[in-house]
């Protein structure tokens, strides 16, 4: 099937939506992106990462330029807190990595730049999607304007409107823990840091969860020593009946799913900082203590039996929702779009193409969900205290705990 005269609407102009738009436009499809925010989507996240091989593919496909700023990480040490190894902690073992880390903002800005402005409709909120009698999809905006497409991709995140429309019975499942995140310029810490090209995993003292720390470039693209940024992300177990109290912002409003930067109450921040600084090495405790405007993401998962219904599709986090420590966020949206293009080319109708595409997405999505559940068991509920275990025990724990899918692996065999 050729791309000629196929009109595609994309709901959501973030990472997955922009990635899909660029790839589909390059193939000649008539694409329109609808993004409900009328402002640039900067400031929505800190550090993220993906495999080196995937970043090269993204670059080769023209999604990002050669000036894209990132760091290569080649090692993941497993570190625990013990008095005899302060301030940096004791390393039980370290695995080789082949992983790139960068600012979420940097990726979005590159992607957005490569979507023509006449194809990106900012400030347009989609509230409804209906299938017409001729199998086309009608999108309705909050101003009651309507536009019809041959195919619609919802790339609107884990709280997807599209998913609610086509699969209303599918609900997010709280996993029993949150992700508390923060950024701190490295010049706020006087002592030298052993991070460099590493992603550290810091265990707590015989408690569930862990903390991840690594460098990312500054928001202005600066990446030289002294101008980098500490990115830390702490997974902390929180009972479900305590979530509302945790997510009550400084103005007394209960947030759902996230507590954005600048809205955390002083009492919540004090409580979380006390917990974390008691459980990680002193050097990283200082980074947490000096961080301002930290934020919270509640961790959910969601499984699916299908990635589409008729000509309405789900991509990125609108599809199967997996735990963030899989490092698969960038991979999902890009892979969804690449597979869709291949399937549309190989079949003579949209219906046949989507049937094939659906099979591929379910296989990949469920494999990533299985990986997330493996990692969750190891890194949250059965997390080793790295201050107390030897190298062989840690190696066995990692080998027994994590089995990467065939097409997604960020560890590097020695």
C-alpha positions as CSV (number, residue, x, y, z in Angstrom):
1,X,0.0,0.0,0.0
2,X,1.4,3.4,-1.0
3,X,1.3,6.5,1.3
4,X,-0.5,8.5,-1.3
5,X,-3.7,10.1,0.0
6,X,-3.5,8.4,3.4
7,X,-4.3,11.0,6.0
8,X,-3.0,10.3,9.6
9,X,-3.8,12.2,12.8
10,X,-1.5,12.0,15.8
11,X,-2.9,13.0,19.2
12,X,0.0,14.1,21.4
13,X,3.0,16.1,20.5
14,X,5.6,14.7,22.9
15,X,8.4,12.2,22.2
16,X,6.4,9.4,20.7
17,X,4.0,11.7,18.7
18,X,6.8,13.8,17.2
19,X,8.9,10.7,16.4
20,X,6.0,9.1,14.6
21,X,5.2,12.3,12.7
22,X,8.7,12.7,11.4
23,X,9.0,9.1,10.2
24,X,5.5,9.1,8.6
25,X,6.1,12.4,6.9
26,X,9.3,11.2,5.4
27,X,7.3,8.3,3.8
28,X,4.9,10.7,2.2
29,X,1.9,10.4,4.5
30,X,-0.4,13.4,5.2
31,X,0.2,13.9,8.9
32,X,-1.2,16.3,11.4
33,X,-0.2,16.4,15.1
34,X,-2.5,17.7,17.8
35,X,-0.9,18.8,21.0
36,X,-3.2,20.2,23.8
37,X,-0.5,22.4,25.3
38,X,0.1,25.8,23.6
39,X,3.5,26.1,25.1
40,X,6.8,24.2,24.3
41,X,7.0,20.9,26.2
42,X,10.2,21.8,28.0
43,X,10.7,21.3,31.7
44,X,8.7,18.1,31.7
45,X,11.5,15.7,32.6
46,X,15.0,15.4,33.7
47,X,17.4,12.7,32.5
48,X,16.4,9.8,30.2
49,X,18.4,7.4,28.2
50,X,18.4,4.7,25.6
51,X,20.7,2.2,24.0
52,X,23.6,3.4,21.8
53,X,22.3,1.4,18.8
54,X,18.8,2.9,19.1
55,X,20.1,6.5,19.3
56,X,22.2,5.9,16.2
57,X,19.1,4.6,14.3
58,X,17.2,7.7,15.5
59,X,19.9,9.9,14.2
60,X,20.2,8.1,10.9
61,X,16.4,8.4,10.4
62,X,16.7,12.2,10.8
63,X,14.9,12.6,14.1
64,X,17.8,14.3,15.8
65,X,20.9,16.1,14.4
66,X,24.6,15.6,14.9
67,X,24.5,18.4,17.4
68,X,22.4,16.4,19.8
69,X,24.0,16.6,23.2
70,X,24.3,13.3,25.2
71,X,26.7,11.3,27.4
72,X,27.9,7.8,26.8
73,X,27.7,5.6,29.9
74,X,29.8,2.4,30.0
75,X,29.4,1.1,33.5
76,X,26.8,0.5,36.2
77,X,28.2,0.0,39.7
78,X,26.0,-1.5,42.4
79,X,26.7,0.5,45.6
80,X,25.6,0.3,49.2
81,X,25.9,2.5,52.3
82,X,28.4,1.5,55.0
83,X,30.4,3.6,57.5
84,X,33.7,2.1,56.4
85,X,33.2,3.3,52.8
86,X,31.9,6.8,53.2
87,X,31.4,9.1,51.5
88,X,31.0,7.2,48.2
89,X,29.8,3.8,49.4
90,X,30.9,0.2,48.8
91,X,30.7,-1.3,45.3
92,X,29.6,-4.9,45.3
93,X,30.0,-5.3,41.6
94,X,29.8,-3.4,38.3
95,X,28.3,-4.3,34.9
96,X,29.4,-2.9,31.6
97,X,26.9,-0.8,29.7
98,X,26.4,0.6,26.3
99,X,23.9,3.4,27.0
100,X,23.3,7.0,26.2
101,X,21.8,9.5,28.6
102,X,20.5,13.0,27.9
103,X,18.0,15.7,28.8
104,X,14.4,15.0,28.0
105,X,14.1,18.6,26.9
106,X,17.0,18.2,24.5
107,X,15.4,15.2,22.8
108,X,12.0,16.9,22.5
109,X,13.5,20.1,21.1
110,X,15.3,18.2,18.4
111,X,12.2,16.2,17.5
112,X,9.9,19.2,17.5
113,X,12.3,21.1,15.2
114,X,11.9,18.3,12.7
115,X,8.1,18.4,12.6
116,X,7.0,21.3,10.2
117,X,5.1,24.0,12.0
118,X,2.1,23.6,9.6
119,X,1.9,19.9,10.7
120,X,2.0,20.6,14.5
121,X,-1.2,22.1,15.9
122,X,-0.3,23.4,19.4
123,X,-3.1,24.3,21.8
124,X,-5.6,21.9,20.2
125,X,-7.2,19.5,22.7
126,X,-8.8,16.4,21.3
127,X,-11.8,15.3,23.4
128,X,-13.4,12.6,21.2
129,X,-12.7,10.1,18.5
130,X,-15.4,8.3,16.5
131,X,-15.3,5.7,13.7
132,X,-17.4,6.7,10.7
133,X,-19.4,4.3,8.5
134,X,-16.6,4.4,5.9
135,X,-14.0,3.3,8.5
136,X,-12.5,6.7,8.8
137,X,-11.8,8.3,12.2
138,X,-13.4,11.7,13.2
139,X,-11.5,13.7,15.8
140,X,-13.4,16.3,17.8
141,X,-11.6,19.2,19.6
142,X,-12.8,20.9,22.8
143,X,-14.1,23.8,20.6
144,X,-16.3,21.2,18.8
145,X,-14.3,21.4,15.5
146,X,-14.1,18.1,13.6
147,X,-11.5,16.6,11.3
148,X,-11.6,13.2,9.6
149,X,-8.5,10.9,9.1
150,X,-7.9,7.5,7.6
151,X,-5.9,6.5,10.6
152,X,-5.4,8.0,14.1
153,X,-2.5,7.4,16.4
154,X,-2.9,8.3,20.1
155,X,0.5,9.2,21.5
156,X,-0.9,10.9,24.6
157,X,0.9,9.1,27.4
158,X,0.1,6.7,30.2
159,X,-3.2,8.5,31.0
160,X,-4.2,8.2,27.3
161,X,-7.6,9.5,26.2
162,X,-7.4,7.2,23.2
163,X,-7.0,4.1,25.4
164,X,-9.9,5.2,27.5
165,X,-12.1,5.6,24.4
166,X,-11.3,2.2,22.7
167,X,-10.5,0.1,25.8
168,X,-12.5,1.7,28.7
169,X,-12.1,-1.4,30.9
170,X,-8.3,-1.2,31.0
171,X,-7.1,0.5,34.2
172,X,-3.7,1.5,35.4
173,X,-2.3,-0.7,38.2
174,X,-0.3,1.0,41.0
175,X,2.9,-0.9,41.7
176,X,3.4,0.0,45.3
177,X,6.1,2.5,44.9
178,X,6.9,6.0,43.5
179,X,9.7,7.6,41.6
180,X,11.1,10.7,43.3
181,X,13.4,12.7,41.1
182,X,15.6,15.7,41.1
183,X,18.4,17.6,39.3
184,X,21.3,19.5,40.8
185,X,24.1,21.4,38.9
186,X,27.4,19.7,39.7
187,X,29.0,23.1,40.7
188,X,26.7,23.0,43.8
189,X,28.9,20.2,45.2
190,X,32.5,21.1,46.0
191,X,34.1,17.7,46.3
192,X,34.9,15.7,43.1
193,X,32.6,13.0,42.0
194,X,33.4,9.5,40.8
195,X,30.4,9.4,38.5
196,X,31.9,10.3,35.1
197,X,30.7,7.7,32.6
198,X,28.7,5.6,35.1
199,X,25.1,5.1,36.1
200,X,25.1,4.3,39.8
201,X,22.5,2.0,41.4
202,X,22.4,2.7,45.2
203,X,20.7,0.2,47.4
204,X,19.0,1.2,50.6
205,X,19.8,-0.4,54.0
206,X,17.7,-3.6,53.8
207,X,14.7,-1.7,52.5
208,X,12.8,-2.0,49.2
209,X,13.7,0.3,46.3
210,X,16.9,1.9,45.1
211,X,18.3,5.2,43.9
212,X,19.9,5.9,40.5
213,X,22.4,8.7,39.9
214,X,24.1,9.8,36.7
215,X,25.3,13.0,34.9
216,X,23.3,14.6,32.1
217,X,24.2,17.7,30.1
218,X,23.0,21.1,31.3
219,X,19.7,22.4,29.9
220,X,21.5,24.8,27.6
221,X,23.4,21.9,26.0
222,X,26.6,22.4,28.0
223,X,28.4,19.2,28.7
224,X,31.9,20.0,29.9
225,X,33.1,19.2,33.4
226,X,31.8,21.7,36.0
227,X,28.7,22.5,34.0
228,X,27.0,19.1,34.0
229,X,23.9,18.2,36.1
230,X,23.4,15.4,38.6
231,X,20.3,13.5,37.7
232,X,19.0,11.3,40.6
233,X,15.9,9.1,40.7
234,X,14.8,7.3,43.9
235,X,12.3,4.4,43.9
236,X,10.6,4.4,47.3
237,X,7.8,2.0,48.5
238,X,4.7,3.8,49.5
239,X,1.4,2.1,50.6
240,X,-1.5,2.9,48.4
241,X,-3.5,4.4,51.2
242,X,-0.7,7.0,51.8
243,X,-0.6,8.2,48.2
244,X,-3.2,11.0,48.6
245,X,-1.3,12.5,51.5
246,X,2.0,12.2,49.6
247,X,0.5,13.9,46.5
248,X,-1.1,16.7,48.3
249,X,0.7,19.8,47.0
250,X,1.8,22.9,48.9
251,X,-1.6,24.5,48.1
252,X,-3.5,21.6,49.6
253,X,-4.7,20.1,46.3
254,X,-4.4,16.3,45.8
255,X,-2.6,15.6,42.5
256,X,-3.2,12.5,40.4
257,X,-0.2,10.5,39.2
258,X,2.4,13.2,39.4
259,X,3.5,16.0,41.7
260,X,5.3,18.5,39.4
261,X,8.4,20.5,40.2
262,X,7.8,23.4,42.6
263,X,4.5,22.0,44.1
264,X,5.8,19.6,46.8
265,X,4.9,20.7,50.3
266,X,7.8,21.3,52.7
267,X,6.7,18.6,55.0
268,X,6.7,16.0,52.2
269,X,10.1,17.1,51.0
270,X,11.5,17.0,54.5
271,X,10.2,13.5,55.1
272,X,11.5,12.1,51.8
273,X,14.9,13.7,52.1
274,X,15.3,12.3,55.6
275,X,14.4,8.8,54.4
276,X,16.8,8.9,51.5
277,X,19.7,10.5,53.2
278,X,19.6,7.8,55.9
279,X,19.9,5.1,53.3
280,X,22.4,6.2,50.7
281,X,26.1,7.2,51.0
282,X,26.9,10.6,52.3
283,X,28.1,12.1,49.0
284,X,24.8,11.3,47.2
285,X,22.9,12.3,50.3
286,X,24.3,15.8,49.9
287,X,23.2,16.0,46.3
288,X,19.6,15.1,47.4
289,X,19.7,17.6,50.3
290,X,20.7,20.5,48.1
291,X,18.2,19.7,45.4
292,X,15.2,22.1,45.0
293,X,12.0,21.6,43.0
294,X,12.1,17.8,43.1
295,X,9.1,16.0,41.8
296,X,7.2,12.7,42.1
297,X,5.9,10.2,39.6
298,X,3.6,7.4,40.7
299,X,4.6,4.1,39.1
300,X,1.9,2.3,37.2
301,X,1.7,-0.5,34.7
302,X,-1.0,-1.5,32.3
303,X,-1.3,-4.6,30.0
304,X,-3.3,-4.7,26.8
305,X,-4.8,-7.4,24.5
306,X,-4.7,-5.1,21.5
307,X,-2.9,-2.0,20.3
308,X,-5.7,-0.8,18.1
309,X,-9.5,-0.9,17.6
310,X,-10.5,-0.4,14.0
311,X,-8.4,2.5,12.7
312,X,-7.5,4.0,16.1
313,X,-4.0,3.0,17.4
314,X,-2.0,3.5,20.5
315,X,1.7,4.2,20.5
316,X,4.3,5.0,23.2
317,X,3.0,5.0,26.7
318,X,-0.5,5.1,25.4
319,X,0.0,1.4,24.7
320,X,1.3,-1.1,27.3
321,X,2.7,0.9,30.3
322,X,5.9,-0.5,31.7
323,X,8.2,0.5,34.6
324,X,10.6,3.3,33.8
325,X,13.7,1.5,35.0
326,X,13.5,-0.7,31.9
327,X,15.0,2.3,30.0
328,X,12.6,1.6,27.2
329,X,10.6,4.9,26.9
330,X,12.3,6.2,23.8
331,X,12.4,2.8,22.2
332,X,8.6,2.1,22.4
333,X,7.3,5.1,20.5
334,X,10.0,4.9,17.8
335,X,9.6,1.1,17.4
336,X,5.8,1.5,17.2
337,X,6.1,4.0,14.3
338,X,8.8,2.1,12.4
339,X,6.8,-1.1,12.6
340,X,3.6,0.7,11.4
341,X,5.4,2.0,8.3
342,X,6.7,-1.4,7.5
343,X,3.3,-3.0,7.9
344,X,1.5,-0.3,5.8
345,X,4.1,-0.9,3.0
346,X,3.7,-4.7,3.1
347,X,-0.1,-4.9,3.0
348,X,-2.7,-3.6,0.5
349,X,-5.2,-2.3,3.0
350,X,-5.0,-0.5,6.4
351,X,-7.0,-3.3,8.0
352,X,-4.5,-5.9,7.0
353,X,-1.5,-3.7,7.9
354,X,-2.9,-3.0,11.4
355,X,-3.5,-6.7,12.1
356,X,0.1,-7.5,11.4
357,X,1.3,-4.4,13.3
358,X,-0.8,-5.3,16.3
359,X,0.8,-8.7,16.6
360,X,4.3,-7.2,16.6
361,X,3.5,-4.5,19.1
362,X,1.8,-6.9,21.5
363,X,4.9,-9.2,21.4
364,X,7.3,-6.3,22.0
365,X,5.1,-4.6,24.6
366,X,4.5,-7.8,26.6
367,X,8.3,-8.6,26.5
368,X,9.1,-5.2,27.9
369,X,6.4,-5.6,30.6
370,X,7.9,-9.0,31.6
371,X,11.3,-7.3,31.8
372,X,9.9,-4.6,34.0
373,X,8.3,-7.1,36.3
374,X,11.7,-9.0,36.6
375,X,13.5,-5.7,37.4
376,X,10.8,-4.7,39.8
377,X,11.1,-7.9,41.7
378,X,14.9,-7.5,41.9
379,X,15.3,-3.7,42.2
380,X,12.4,-3.0,44.5
381,X,11.0,-6.0,46.5
382,X,14.1,-8.3,46.6
383,X,16.8,-5.6,46.3
384,X,20.1,-6.6,47.7
385,X,21.9,-4.4,50.2
386,X,25.1,-3.9,48.3
387,X,27.0,-3.0,51.4
388,X,26.6,-6.6,52.6
389,X,27.0,-8.8,49.6
390,X,30.1,-10.0,47.6
391,X,30.7,-9.9,43.9
392,X,29.6,-13.5,43.2
393,X,26.3,-13.0,45.1
394,X,25.6,-9.8,43.2
395,X,26.5,-11.4,39.8
396,X,24.1,-14.3,40.5
397,X,21.3,-11.9,41.6
398,X,21.7,-9.9,38.4
399,X,21.9,-13.0,36.1
400,X,18.9,-14.6,37.8
401,X,16.8,-11.4,37.8
402,X,17.1,-9.8,34.4
403,X,16.6,-11.3,31.0
404,X,16.5,-8.7,28.2
405,X,14.1,-9.0,25.2
406,X,15.8,-9.9,21.9
407,X,15.6,-6.4,20.4
408,X,16.3,-4.3,23.5
409,X,19.4,-4.7,25.7
410,X,21.4,-1.9,27.4
411,X,24.0,-4.2,29.1
412,X,27.2,-5.0,27.3
413,X,28.8,-8.4,27.5
414,X,32.4,-8.3,28.5
